[in-house]
Amino acid sequence: MLNDVVLDQLDDAHSHILRFLLWPKLWQQFNVNVAAFAWQEHEFNEAEMTNIPNMPGVYTFVIKPGVANHPSCSYLVYVGQTSKQTLSIRFKQYLDEQAGKGKPRINMFRILNKYKNYLYFVCMPTDKKTLPKKIEDELLKAFCPPCNDPDTFPAEVRHIKGAFV
């Protein structure tokens, strides 16, 4: 029946809606020296496991549609950091979460599986002098990624984002 097909398409489309806060003021306030930033992009799959740095650092999840081979189309959906473990350990934990092992976080489980063939783990190893938490906080404030838990945002962003829920 046509109505069922249309409703199914609407339900499917609705399940892909993510709200992004694109606020240039926050981008301009980014306050970390980026001269030493050396981001590495990895497809999020088990085959990449051996290529992930065995160091602490900062990471993001990015969705890249790959439509028309457009080089600049991507959506940053999550920011995290590892100061007490390595990026490779964290990468493995996300693979486990994607597989539903343990107690996966519902929002992350959904993103890791819904965009499985389009997801990238973009990471930056940091040395002991660099504070991954400070970089993570600044990235959270600048990008306001839609899949981060609102409690992880700095207070000023939590307050503003809370007004839009």
DSSP file with accessible surface (Angstrom, degrees, kcal/mol):
  #  RESIDUE AA STRUCTURE BP1 BP2  ACC     N-H-->O    O-->H-N    N-H-->O    O-->H-N    TCO  KAPPA ALPHA  PHI   PSI    X-CA   Y-CA   Z-CA
    1    1 A M     >        0   0  169      0, 0.0     4,-1.7     0, 0.0     3,-0.4   0.000 360.0 360.0 360.0 134.7    0.0    0.0    0.0
    2    2 A L  H  >  +     0   0  129      1,-0.2     4,-2.6     2,-0.2     5,-0.2   0.889 360.0  56.2 -57.8 -43.1    1.4    3.4   -1.0
    3    3 A N  H  > S+     0   0  110      1,-0.2     4,-2.4     2,-0.2    -1,-0.2   0.885 106.6  50.3 -60.1 -38.3    0.6    5.0    2.4
    4    4 A D  H  > S+     0   0   87     -3,-0.4     4,-2.5     2,-0.2    -1,-0.2   0.900 110.1  50.4 -66.0 -39.4    2.7    2.4    4.2
    5    5 A V  H  X S+     0   0   71     -4,-1.7     4,-2.4     2,-0.2    -2,-0.2   0.935 112.1  47.0 -63.7 -45.9    5.6    2.9    1.9
    6    6 A V  H  X S+     0   0   61     -4,-2.6     4,-2.6     1,-0.2    -2,-0.2   0.929 112.7  49.3 -63.1 -43.8    5.5    6.7    2.4
    7    7 A L  H  X S+     0   0   92     -4,-2.4     4,-2.8    -5,-0.2    -1,-0.2   0.909 110.2  51.1 -63.2 -40.7    5.2    6.3    6.2
    8    8 A D  H  X S+     0   0  106     -4,-2.5     4,-2.6     2,-0.2    -1,-0.2   0.913 111.2  48.2 -62.1 -42.2    8.2    3.9    6.2
    9    9 A Q  H  X S+     0   0  127     -4,-2.4     4,-2.9     2,-0.2    -2,-0.2   0.911 112.2  48.8 -64.6 -41.3   10.3    6.4    4.2
   10   10 A L  H  X S+     0   0  105     -4,-2.6     4,-2.8     2,-0.2    -2,-0.2   0.923 112.1  48.5 -64.6 -43.6    9.3    9.2    6.5
   11   11 A D  H  X S+     0   0  109     -4,-2.8     4,-1.7     2,-0.2    -2,-0.2   0.920 113.5  47.6 -61.7 -43.3   10.1    7.1    9.6
   12   12 A D  H  < S+     0   0   97     -4,-2.6     4,-0.5     2,-0.2    -2,-0.2   0.947 113.4  46.9 -64.2 -47.2   13.5    6.1    8.1
   13   13 A A  H >< S+     0   0   59     -4,-2.9     3,-1.6     1,-0.2    -2,-0.2   0.926 110.0  54.0 -60.5 -42.9   14.3    9.7    7.1
   14   14 A H  H >< S+     0   0  135     -4,-2.8     3,-1.6     1,-0.3    -1,-0.2   0.862 100.2  61.3 -61.0 -33.7   13.3   10.9   10.6
   15   15 A S  T 3< S+     0   0   36     -4,-1.7    -1,-0.3     1,-0.3    -2,-0.2   0.642 100.9  55.6 -70.0 -10.6   15.7    8.5   12.2
   16   16 A H  T <  S+     0   0   70     -3,-1.6     2,-0.5    -4,-0.5    -1,-0.3   0.312  77.7 116.9-103.4   8.4   18.6   10.2   10.4
   17   17 A I    <   +     0   0  107     -3,-1.6     2,-0.4    -4,-0.1    -3,-0.0  -0.660  37.3 176.4 -81.8 123.7   17.9   13.7   11.7
   18   18 A L        -     0   0   37     -2,-0.5     2,-0.5     2,-0.0   129,-0.1  -0.995  25.5-132.0-123.4 135.4   20.8   15.0   13.9
   19   19 A R        -     0   0  169     -2,-0.4     2,-0.4   127,-0.1    -2,-0.0  -0.769  22.9-167.3 -92.5 124.4   20.7   18.6   15.2
   20   20 A F        -     0   0   75     -2,-0.5     2,-0.7   125,-0.1   124,-0.1  -0.909  15.2-148.3-110.5 137.4   23.9   20.6   14.7
   21   21 A L        -     0   0   39    123,-0.6     2,-0.8    -2,-0.4   140,-0.0  -0.925  16.4-173.6-101.6 108.5   24.6   23.9   16.4
   22   22 A L        +     0   0  124     -2,-0.7   121,-0.1     4,-0.0   122,-0.0  -0.881  14.8 163.2-106.3  99.6   26.8   25.8   13.9
   23   23 A W    >>  -     0   0   77     -2,-0.8     4,-1.4   119,-0.4     3,-1.2  -0.883  27.2-164.0-127.3  99.7   27.8   28.9   15.8
   24   24 A P  H 3> S+     0   0   63      0, 0.0     4,-2.6     0, 0.0     5,-0.2   0.813  88.4  66.4 -53.8 -32.1   30.8   30.9   14.4
   25   25 A K  H 3> S+     0   0  106      1,-0.2     4,-1.0     2,-0.2   117,-0.0   0.916 103.3  45.9 -56.5 -42.4   31.2   32.8   17.7
   26   26 A L  H <4 S+     0   0    5     -3,-1.2     4,-0.3     1,-0.2    -1,-0.2   0.864 109.8  54.1 -70.6 -33.9   32.3   29.5   19.3
   27   27 A W  H >< S+     0   0  114     -4,-1.4     3,-1.3     1,-0.2    -2,-0.2   0.922 107.8  50.5 -63.2 -42.0   34.6   28.6   16.4
   28   28 A Q  H 3< S+     0   0  158     -4,-2.6    -1,-0.2     1,-0.3    -2,-0.2   0.750 105.4  57.5 -68.7 -23.7   36.4   32.0   16.9
   29   29 A Q  T 3< S+     0   0   72     -4,-1.0    -1,-0.3    -5,-0.2    -2,-0.2   0.475  71.0 132.5 -86.2  -2.0   36.8   31.4   20.6
   30   30 A F    <   -     0   0   53     -3,-1.3     2,-0.2    -4,-0.3   109,-0.1  -0.310  37.8-169.8 -54.4 124.7   38.7   28.1   20.0
   31   31 A N        +     0   0  112    104,-0.1     2,-0.4     2,-0.1    -1,-0.1  -0.432  39.7 103.2-126.7  56.6   41.7   28.5   22.3
   32   32 A V  S    S-     0   0   29     -2,-0.2     2,-0.6   106,-0.1    -2,-0.0  -0.999  74.3-110.9-135.7 137.8   44.3   25.8   21.7
   33   33 A N    >   -     0   0  129     -2,-0.4     3,-0.5     1,-0.2    -2,-0.1  -0.541  31.8-172.3 -67.6 112.2   47.6   26.2   19.8
   34   34 A V  G >   +     0   0   81     -2,-0.6     3,-1.8     1,-0.2    -1,-0.2   0.461  58.9  98.4 -90.1   0.9   46.9   24.1   16.7
   35   35 A A  G 3  S+     0   0   88      1,-0.3    -1,-0.2     3,-0.0    -2,-0.0   0.854  88.4  44.0 -57.7 -34.6   50.5   24.2   15.3
   36   36 A A  G <  S+     0   0   85     -3,-0.5     2,-0.3     2,-0.0    -1,-0.3   0.430  84.2 121.7 -92.2   2.2   51.2   20.8   16.8
   37   37 A F    <   +     0   0   41     -3,-1.8     2,-0.3     1,-0.1    89,-0.1  -0.492  31.3 173.0 -70.9 127.1   47.9   19.2   15.7
   38   38 A A        -     0   0   65     -2,-0.3     2,-0.1    87,-0.2    -1,-0.1  -0.725  15.1-164.5-133.8  82.2   48.5   16.2   13.5
   39   39 A W        -     0   0   95     -2,-0.3     2,-0.4    85,-0.1    85,-0.2  -0.405   3.6-157.1 -71.3 144.3   45.2   14.5   12.9
   40   40 A Q  E     -A  123   0A  71     83,-3.1    83,-2.7    -2,-0.1     2,-0.5  -0.984   6.0-148.8-121.9 133.2   45.0   11.0   11.5
   41   41 A E  E     +A  122   0A 104     -2,-0.4     2,-0.4    81,-0.2    81,-0.2  -0.889  19.2 175.2-107.6 129.3   41.9    9.7    9.7
   42   42 A H  E     -A  121   0A  16     79,-1.8    79,-3.3    -2,-0.5     2,-0.1  -0.997  34.6-116.4-132.7 134.0   41.0    6.1    9.9
   43   43 A E  E     -A  120   0A 100     -2,-0.4     2,-1.5    77,-0.2    77,-0.2  -0.413  39.5-114.1 -60.6 142.4   37.9    4.2    8.6
   44   44 A F  S    S+     0   0    6     75,-2.6     2,-0.3    72,-0.1    75,-0.2  -0.674  74.1 106.8 -87.3  90.8   36.1    2.9   11.5
   45   45 A N  S >  S-     0   0   52     -2,-1.5     3,-1.5     1,-0.1     4,-0.3  -0.975  81.1-101.6-157.5 164.0   36.4   -0.9   11.1
   46   46 A E  G >  S+     0   0  147     -2,-0.3     3,-1.6     1,-0.3     4,-0.3   0.818 114.0  66.4 -61.5 -31.2   38.3   -3.8   12.6
   47   47 A A  G 3  S+     0   0   81      1,-0.3     3,-0.4     2,-0.1    -1,-0.3   0.777  97.8  55.5 -63.0 -24.4   40.9   -3.8    9.7
   48   48 A E  G X> S+     0   0   44     -3,-1.5     3,-2.2     1,-0.2     4,-0.5   0.552  77.5 100.0 -83.8  -8.1   42.2   -0.4   10.9
   49   49 A M  G X4 S+     0   0   48     -3,-1.6     3,-1.2    -4,-0.3    -1,-0.2   0.858  79.4  51.6 -49.6 -43.5   42.9   -1.6   14.4
   50   50 A T  G 34 S+     0   0  128     -3,-0.4    -1,-0.3    -4,-0.3    -2,-0.1   0.661 105.6  57.5 -72.4 -13.3   46.6   -2.0   13.9
   51   51 A N  G <4 S+     0   0   86     -3,-2.2    -1,-0.2    -4,-0.1    -2,-0.2   0.485  80.4 103.2 -94.2  -4.7   46.9    1.5   12.5
   52   52 A I  S << S-     0   0   10     -3,-1.2    36,-0.1    -4,-0.5    37,-0.0  -0.649  82.4-104.9 -82.9 132.7   45.5    3.3   15.5
   53   53 A P        -     0   0   19      0, 0.0    35,-1.5     0, 0.0     2,-0.8  -0.230  15.0-137.5 -59.3 141.8   48.2    5.0   17.7
   54   54 A N  S    S+     0   0  122     33,-0.2    32,-0.1    32,-0.1    -2,-0.0  -0.426  76.2  89.5 -94.5  52.8   49.2    3.3   20.9
   55   55 A M  S    S-     0   0   83     -2,-0.8    32,-2.9    30,-0.0    33,-0.2  -0.945  84.3 -95.4-140.5 159.5   49.2    6.7   22.7
   56   56 A P        +     0   0   46      0, 0.0    70,-2.4     0, 0.0     2,-0.3  -0.306  62.5 120.9 -68.7 165.3   46.8    8.9   24.6
   57   57 A G  E     -CB  82 125A   0     25,-1.5    25,-3.2    68,-0.3     2,-0.3  -0.992  56.3 -64.6 171.3-162.3   45.1   11.6   22.6
   58   58 A V  E     -CB  81 124A   0     66,-2.2    66,-2.9    -2,-0.3     2,-0.3  -0.886  43.0-177.8-118.6 145.4   41.9   13.2   21.3
   59   59 A Y  E     -CB  80 123A   4     21,-2.7    21,-2.8    -2,-0.3     2,-0.3  -0.969  11.3-164.6-143.4 159.1   39.6   11.7   18.8
   60   60 A T  E     -CB  79 122A   6     62,-2.6    62,-2.7    -2,-0.3     2,-0.5  -0.959  19.1-132.2-135.5 155.6   36.4   12.5   16.9
   61   61 A F  E     -CB  78 121A   0     17,-1.9    16,-2.6    -2,-0.3    17,-1.3  -0.956  28.6-173.4-106.1 132.5   33.9   10.5   14.9
   62   62 A V  E     -CB  76 120A  12     58,-2.3    58,-2.6    -2,-0.5     2,-0.5  -0.983  18.4-144.0-128.6 135.1   33.1   11.9   11.6
   63   63 A I  E     -CB  75 119A  13     12,-2.7    12,-2.5    -2,-0.4    56,-0.2  -0.884  17.2-173.2 -98.0 125.8   30.4   10.8    9.1
   64   64 A K        -     0   0   52     54,-2.8    10,-0.2    -2,-0.5    -2,-0.0  -0.944  11.4-166.2-121.8 108.0   31.6   11.1    5.5
   65   65 A P        -     0   0   38      0, 0.0    -1,-0.1     0, 0.0     9,-0.1   0.813  19.6-148.5 -64.1 -31.9   28.9   10.4    2.9
   66   66 A G    >   +     0   0   55      7,-0.4     3,-1.2     1,-0.2     2,-0.3   0.701  34.1 164.7  71.3  18.7   31.3   10.1    0.0
   67   67 A V  G >   -     0   0  107      1,-0.3     3,-2.0     2,-0.1    -1,-0.2  -0.528  69.5  -9.0 -74.2 130.4   28.7   11.5   -2.5
   68   68 A A  G 3  S-     0   0   98     -2,-0.3    -1,-0.3     1,-0.3    -2,-0.1   0.715 114.7 -80.9  57.8  22.3   30.2   12.6   -5.8
   69   69 A N  G <  S+     0   0  150     -3,-1.2    -1,-0.3     1,-0.2    -2,-0.1   0.801  72.5 178.4  57.1  29.2   33.7   12.2   -4.4
   70   70 A H    X   -     0   0  107     -3,-2.0     3,-0.7     1,-0.1    -4,-0.2  -0.492  20.7-152.3 -66.3 125.2   33.3   15.6   -2.7
   71   71 A P  T 3  S+     0   0  115      0, 0.0    -1,-0.1     0, 0.0    -2,-0.1   0.687  85.0  41.2 -77.6 -16.0   36.5   16.2   -0.7
   72   72 A S  T 3  S+     0   0   97      2,-0.0     2,-0.8    -8,-0.0    -2,-0.1   0.236  80.1 110.5-120.1  16.2   35.1   18.4    2.0
   73   73 A C    <   +     0   0   45     -3,-0.7    -7,-0.4    -6,-0.1     2,-0.3  -0.820  40.4 124.2 -99.5 109.3   31.7   17.0    3.0
   74   74 A S        -     0   0   62     -2,-0.8     2,-0.5   -10,-0.2   -10,-0.2  -0.978  46.8-137.5-155.9 161.6   31.7   15.4    6.5
   75   75 A Y  E     -C   63   0A 111    -12,-2.5   -12,-2.7    -2,-0.3     2,-0.6  -0.969  12.3-145.8-128.4 114.2   29.8   15.7    9.7
   76   76 A L  E     +C   62   0A  35     -2,-0.5   -14,-0.2   -14,-0.2     3,-0.1  -0.703  29.0 164.9 -79.1 118.0   31.7   15.8   13.0
   77   77 A V  E     +     0   0A   0    -16,-2.6    70,-2.0    -2,-0.6     2,-0.3   0.556  54.5  25.8-115.1 -11.1   29.3   14.0   15.4
   78   78 A Y  E     -C   61   0A  19    -17,-1.3   -17,-1.9    69,-0.1     2,-0.4  -0.989  52.4-164.4-156.5 143.2   31.4   13.1   18.5
   79   79 A V  E     +C   60   0A   0     -2,-0.3     2,-0.3   -19,-0.2   -19,-0.2  -0.989  21.6 156.6-127.9 137.6   34.5   14.3   20.4
   80   80 A G  E     -C   59   0A   1    -21,-2.8   -21,-2.7    -2,-0.4     2,-0.3  -0.931  21.2-150.0-149.1 174.5   36.4   12.3   23.0
   81   81 A Q  E     -C   58   0A  42     -2,-0.3     2,-0.4   -23,-0.3   -23,-0.2  -0.979   6.4-150.1-147.6 156.2   39.8   12.0   24.6
   82   82 A T  E     +C   57   0A   3    -25,-3.2   -25,-1.5    -2,-0.3     5,-0.1  -0.962  30.2 149.7-129.1 112.3   41.9    9.3   26.2
   83   83 A S  S    S+     0   0   66     -2,-0.4    -1,-0.1   -27,-0.2   -25,-0.0   0.645  81.3  39.6-110.4 -23.5   44.3   10.4   29.0
   84   84 A K  S    S+     0   0  202      2,-0.1     2,-0.3     0, 0.0    -2,-0.0   0.428 123.9  28.0-106.2  -1.5   44.4    7.2   31.0
   85   85 A Q  S    S-     0   0   62    -28,-0.1   -28,-0.3   -30,-0.0     2,-0.2  -0.893  88.6 -90.6-145.2 178.1   44.4    4.7   28.1
   86   86 A T     >  -     0   0   23     -2,-0.3     4,-2.2   -30,-0.1     5,-0.2  -0.502  29.1-116.7 -93.8 163.0   45.6    4.7   24.5
   87   87 A L  H  > S+     0   0    0    -32,-2.9     4,-2.8   -34,-0.3   -33,-0.2   0.883 116.5  56.0 -62.1 -36.9   43.7    5.6   21.3
   88   88 A S  H  > S+     0   0   16    -35,-1.5     4,-2.2     2,-0.2    -1,-0.2   0.903 107.2  48.3 -65.5 -38.6   44.0    2.0   20.1
   89   89 A I  H  > S+     0   0   77      2,-0.2     4,-2.2     1,-0.2    -1,-0.2   0.935 113.2  47.8 -65.0 -43.2   42.3    0.7   23.3
   90   90 A R  H  X S+     0   0   38     -4,-2.2     4,-2.1     2,-0.2    -2,-0.2   0.910 109.2  53.4 -64.3 -41.6   39.5    3.3   23.0
   91   91 A F  H  X S+     0   0    0     -4,-2.8     4,-2.0     1,-0.2    -1,-0.2   0.936 109.5  48.9 -57.1 -46.4   39.1    2.4   19.3
   92   92 A K  H  X S+     0   0   83     -4,-2.2     4,-2.4     1,-0.2    -1,-0.2   0.890 107.5  55.2 -62.3 -39.9   38.7   -1.3   20.3
   93   93 A Q  H  X S+     0   0   69     -4,-2.2     4,-2.4     1,-0.2    -1,-0.2   0.893 107.7  49.4 -61.6 -38.6   36.2   -0.4   22.9
   94   94 A Y  H  X S+     0   0    0     -4,-2.1     4,-2.8     2,-0.2    -1,-0.2   0.883 107.9  53.2 -68.9 -36.7   34.1    1.4   20.3
   95   95 A L  H  X S+     0   0   14     -4,-2.0     4,-1.7     2,-0.2    -2,-0.2   0.926 111.1  47.3 -60.8 -41.7   34.3   -1.7   18.0
   96   96 A D  H  <>S+     0   0   44     -4,-2.4     5,-2.5     2,-0.2     4,-0.4   0.909 111.2  50.8 -63.7 -41.0   33.0   -3.7   21.0
   97   97 A E  H ><5S+     0   0   18     -4,-2.4     3,-1.4     1,-0.2    -2,-0.2   0.917 107.6  53.3 -64.1 -39.8   30.2   -1.1   21.6
   98   98 A Q  H 3<5S+     0   0   19     -4,-2.8    -1,-0.2     1,-0.3    -2,-0.2   0.881 107.5  51.8 -60.9 -36.7   29.3   -1.3   17.9
   99   99 A A  T 3<5S-     0   0   68     -4,-1.7    -1,-0.3    -5,-0.2    -2,-0.2   0.502 119.2-113.2 -78.6  -5.6   28.9   -5.1   18.3
  100  100 A G  T < 5 +     0   0   33     -3,-1.4    -3,-0.2    -4,-0.4    -2,-0.1   0.619  61.6 156.1  84.1  14.6   26.7   -4.6   21.3
  101  101 A K      < -     0   0  123     -5,-2.5    -1,-0.2    -6,-0.2     2,-0.1  -0.428  58.2  -8.9 -74.1 149.3   29.1   -6.1   23.8
  102  102 A G  S    S-     0   0   74      1,-0.2     0, 0.0    -2,-0.1     0, 0.0  -0.444 124.7 -33.5  67.5-137.6   28.8   -5.0   27.4
  103  103 A K  S    S-     0   0  203     -2,-0.1    -1,-0.2     2,-0.0    -2,-0.1  -0.777  71.6-159.3-119.1  83.4   26.4   -2.2   28.0
  104  104 A P        -     0   0   36      0, 0.0     2,-0.4     0, 0.0    -2,-0.1  -0.309  24.8-110.1 -64.9 146.1   26.6    0.0   24.9
  105  105 A R     >  -     0   0   97      1,-0.1     4,-3.2     2,-0.0     5,-0.3  -0.652  27.3-133.6 -73.0 128.7   25.4    3.6   25.2
  106  106 A I  H  > S+     0   0  136     -2,-0.4     4,-2.5     1,-0.2     5,-0.2   0.903 101.5  47.8 -55.1 -48.6   22.2    3.7   23.1
  107  107 A N  H  > S+     0   0   57      1,-0.2     4,-2.2     2,-0.2    -1,-0.2   0.930 116.7  42.8 -62.6 -44.0   23.1    6.9   21.2
  108  108 A M  H  > S+     0   0    4      2,-0.2     4,-3.2     1,-0.2     5,-0.3   0.918 112.0  54.0 -69.1 -41.4   26.6    5.7   20.3
  109  109 A F  H  X S+     0   0   79     -4,-3.2     4,-1.5     1,-0.2     5,-0.3   0.929 110.2  48.6 -56.5 -43.8   25.4    2.2   19.4
  110  110 A R  H  X S+     0   0   81     -4,-2.5     4,-3.3    -5,-0.3     5,-0.3   0.946 114.8  43.1 -62.9 -48.9   22.9    3.8   17.0
  111  111 A I  H  X S+     0   0    0     -4,-2.2     4,-1.8     1,-0.2    -2,-0.2   0.924 111.8  53.9 -64.8 -44.5   25.5    6.1   15.4
  112  112 A L  H  < S+     0   0    0     -4,-3.2    -1,-0.2     1,-0.2    -2,-0.2   0.801 121.1  31.6 -62.3 -28.6   28.2    3.4   15.2
  113  113 A N  H >< S+     0   0   52     -4,-1.5     3,-1.2    -5,-0.3    -2,-0.2   0.828 114.2  55.5 -98.1 -38.2   25.7    1.0   13.4
  114  114 A K  H 3< S+     0   0   65     -4,-3.3     3,-0.2    -5,-0.3    -3,-0.2   0.853 121.9  30.2 -65.0 -33.3   23.5    3.4   11.4
  115  115 A Y  T >X S+     0   0   27     -4,-1.8     3,-2.6    -5,-0.3     4,-0.6  -0.011  80.6 137.0-115.4  30.1   26.5    5.0    9.6
  116  116 A K  G X4 S+     0   0  107     -3,-1.2     3,-0.6     1,-0.3    -1,-0.2   0.814  73.9  42.7 -48.9 -43.9   28.8    1.9    9.7
  117  117 A N  G 34 S+     0   0  136      1,-0.2    -1,-0.3    -4,-0.2    -2,-0.1   0.398 119.5  43.9 -88.2   5.4   30.1    2.3    6.2
  118  118 A Y  G <4 S+     0   0  112     -3,-2.6   -54,-2.8   -74,-0.1     2,-0.4   0.251  85.9 113.0-129.4   8.3   30.5    6.0    6.4
  119  119 A L  E <<  - B   0  63A   4     -4,-0.6   -75,-2.6    -3,-0.6     2,-0.4  -0.713  40.6-171.1 -97.9 136.8   32.2    6.4    9.8
  120  120 A Y  E     -AB  43  62A  46    -58,-2.6   -58,-2.3    -2,-0.4     2,-0.7  -0.962  19.0-144.1-126.5 142.0   35.7    7.6   10.4
  121  121 A F  E     -AB  42  61A   0    -79,-3.3   -79,-1.8    -2,-0.4     2,-0.6  -0.928  21.7-170.7-102.6 108.5   37.8    7.7   13.6
  122  122 A V  E     +AB  41  60A  18    -62,-2.7   -62,-2.6    -2,-0.7     2,-0.3  -0.928  15.2 173.5-107.6 117.0   39.9   10.9   13.3
  123  123 A C  E     -AB  40  59A   0    -83,-2.7   -83,-3.1    -2,-0.6   -64,-0.2  -0.846  28.3-159.0-129.6 161.4   42.5   11.0   16.1
  124  124 A M  E     - B   0  58A   5    -66,-2.9   -66,-2.2    -2,-0.3   -85,-0.1  -0.929  20.3-139.9-139.8 109.3   45.4   13.0   17.3
  125  125 A P  E     - B   0  57A  32      0, 0.0     2,-0.4     0, 0.0   -68,-0.3  -0.389  21.4-155.9 -64.1 147.9   48.0   11.5   19.6
  126  126 A T        -     0   0    7    -70,-2.4     2,-0.1     4,-0.1   -89,-0.0  -0.947   8.1-130.1-125.9 150.3   49.2   13.8   22.3
  127  127 A D    >   -     0   0   84     -2,-0.4     3,-0.8   -72,-0.1   -72,-0.0  -0.288  40.8 -91.1 -86.7-179.1   52.4   13.8   24.3
  128  128 A K  T 3  S+     0   0  208      1,-0.2    -1,-0.1    -2,-0.1    -2,-0.0   0.757 124.1  57.2 -68.2 -22.5   52.6   14.1   28.1
  129  129 A K  T 3  S+     0   0  190      2,-0.1     2,-0.4     0, 0.0    -1,-0.2   0.767  93.8  78.6 -78.3 -25.7   52.8   17.9   28.0
  130  130 A T  S <  S-     0   0   51     -3,-0.8     3,-0.1     1,-0.0    -4,-0.1  -0.704  77.3-139.0 -88.5 135.1   49.5   18.3   26.1
  131  131 A L     >  -     0   0  112     -2,-0.4     4,-1.9     1,-0.2     3,-0.4  -0.803   9.9-165.2 -96.3 105.5   46.3   17.9   28.0
  132  132 A P  H  > S+     0   0   12      0, 0.0     4,-3.0     0, 0.0     5,-0.2   0.860  88.7  58.3 -57.0 -35.0   43.8   15.9   26.0
  133  133 A K  H  > S+     0   0   94      2,-0.2     4,-2.8     1,-0.2     5,-0.2   0.905 105.0  49.1 -63.5 -41.3   41.0   17.0   28.4
  134  134 A K  H  > S+     0   0   94     -3,-0.4     4,-2.2     2,-0.2    -1,-0.2   0.936 113.5  46.6 -64.1 -43.0   41.7   20.7   27.6
  135  135 A I  H  X S+     0   0    4     -4,-1.9     4,-2.7     2,-0.2     5,-0.2   0.934 112.5  50.4 -64.4 -44.7   41.7   20.0   23.8
  136  136 A E  H  X S+     0   0   16     -4,-3.0     4,-3.1     1,-0.2     5,-0.2   0.939 110.0  50.3 -58.3 -47.0   38.5   17.9   24.2
  137  137 A D  H  X S+     0   0   49     -4,-2.8     4,-2.3     1,-0.2    -1,-0.2   0.914 112.0  47.2 -59.0 -42.9   36.7   20.7   26.1
  138  138 A E  H  X S+     0   0   23     -4,-2.2     4,-2.4     2,-0.2    -1,-0.2   0.904 113.4  47.8 -67.7 -39.2   37.7   23.3   23.5
  139  139 A L  H  X S+     0   0    8     -4,-2.7     4,-3.0     2,-0.2     5,-0.5   0.905 111.0  51.4 -67.7 -40.6   36.6   21.0   20.6
  140  140 A L  H  X S+     0   0    0     -4,-3.1     4,-2.2    -5,-0.2    -2,-0.2   0.922 112.4  46.8 -59.4 -43.2   33.3   20.3   22.4
  141  141 A K  H  < S+     0   0   24     -4,-2.3    -2,-0.2    -5,-0.2    -1,-0.2   0.914 116.8  43.2 -66.8 -40.6   32.7   24.0   22.8
  142  142 A A  H  < S+     0   0    6     -4,-2.4  -119,-0.4    -5,-0.2    -2,-0.2   0.912 128.0  25.6 -73.5 -42.2   33.6   24.8   19.2
  143  143 A F  H  < S-     0   0   86     -4,-3.0  -122,-0.4    -5,-0.2    -3,-0.2   0.707  77.0-155.9 -98.5 -24.1   31.7   22.0   17.5
  144  144 A C     <  -     0   0    0     -4,-2.2  -123,-0.6    -5,-0.5    -4,-0.1   0.936  25.4-147.3  44.9  56.7   28.9   21.1   19.9
  145  145 A P    >   -     0   0    1      0, 0.0     3,-1.0     0, 0.0   -68,-0.2  -0.268   7.9-133.1 -60.5 139.5   28.7   17.6   18.4
  146  146 A P  T 3  S+     0   0   28      0, 0.0   -68,-0.1     0, 0.0  -127,-0.1   0.677  98.8  52.9 -69.5 -18.0   25.2   16.1   18.4
  147  147 A C  T 3  S+     0   0    4    -70,-2.0     2,-0.2     2,-0.1   -69,-0.1   0.510  83.0 101.6-100.4  -3.9   26.2   12.7   19.8
  148  148 A N  S <  S-     0   0    7     -3,-1.0     5,-0.1   -71,-0.3   -68,-0.1  -0.559  85.9-102.1 -75.5 146.3   28.1   13.8   22.9
  149  149 A D    >   -     0   0   87     -2,-0.2     3,-2.6     1,-0.1     4,-0.4  -0.476  28.9-127.6 -63.3 129.6   26.3   13.5   26.2
  150  150 A P  G >  S+     0   0   76      0, 0.0     3,-1.3     0, 0.0    -1,-0.1   0.806 106.9  66.6 -54.1 -26.8   25.2   17.1   27.1
  151  151 A D  G 3  S+     0   0  120      1,-0.2     7,-0.1     7,-0.0    -2,-0.1   0.677  91.8  62.6 -69.1 -15.6   26.8   16.6   30.5
  152  152 A T  G <  S+     0   0   49     -3,-2.6    -1,-0.2     2,-0.1   -12,-0.1   0.617  84.1  96.6 -84.6 -11.4   30.3   16.5   28.8
  153  153 A F  S <  S-     0   0    2     -3,-1.3   -16,-0.1    -4,-0.4     5,-0.1  -0.469  89.2 -96.0 -77.0 149.4   30.0   20.0   27.4
  154  154 A P    >>  -     0   0   30      0, 0.0     4,-2.5     0, 0.0     3,-0.8  -0.264  44.4-103.6 -56.9 152.3   31.6   23.0   29.2
  155  155 A A  H 3> S+     0   0   61      1,-0.3     4,-2.4     2,-0.2     5,-0.2   0.850 118.7  54.4 -51.7 -44.9   29.0   24.7   31.4
  156  156 A E  H 3> S+     0   0   98      1,-0.2     4,-1.4     2,-0.2    -1,-0.3   0.880 113.3  42.4 -62.8 -34.5   28.5   27.7   29.1
  157  157 A V  H <> S+     0   0    2     -3,-0.8     4,-3.4     2,-0.2     5,-0.3   0.896 110.8  55.8 -78.5 -39.3   27.6   25.5   26.2
  158  158 A R  H  X S+     0   0  101     -4,-2.5     4,-2.4     1,-0.2    -2,-0.2   0.919 108.1  50.4 -54.9 -44.3   25.4   23.1   28.4
  159  159 A H  H  X S+     0   0  153     -4,-2.4     4,-0.7    -5,-0.2    -1,-0.2   0.928 115.0  41.2 -62.1 -46.3   23.4   26.1   29.4
  160  160 A I  H >< S+     0   0   50     -4,-1.4     3,-1.0    -5,-0.2     4,-0.4   0.941 115.7  48.8 -70.5 -46.6   22.8   27.3   25.8
  161  161 A K  H >< S+     0   0   45     -4,-3.4     3,-1.7     1,-0.2     4,-0.3   0.870 103.9  62.7 -61.9 -35.1   22.2   23.9   24.4
  162  162 A G  H >< S+     0   0   48     -4,-2.4     3,-0.9    -5,-0.3    -1,-0.2   0.789  94.1  62.0 -60.3 -27.1   19.7   23.2   27.2
  163  163 A A  T << S+     0   0   82     -3,-1.0    -1,-0.3    -4,-0.7    -2,-0.2   0.683 102.7  51.2 -72.6 -15.6   17.6   26.0   25.9
  164  164 A F  T <         0   0  113     -3,-1.7    -1,-0.2    -4,-0.4    -2,-0.2   0.410 360.0 360.0-102.4  -0.3   17.1   24.2   22.6
  165  165 A V    <         0   0  161     -3,-0.9    -3,-0.0    -4,-0.3    -4,-0.0  -0.442 360.0 360.0 -80.4 360.0   16.0   20.8   23.9
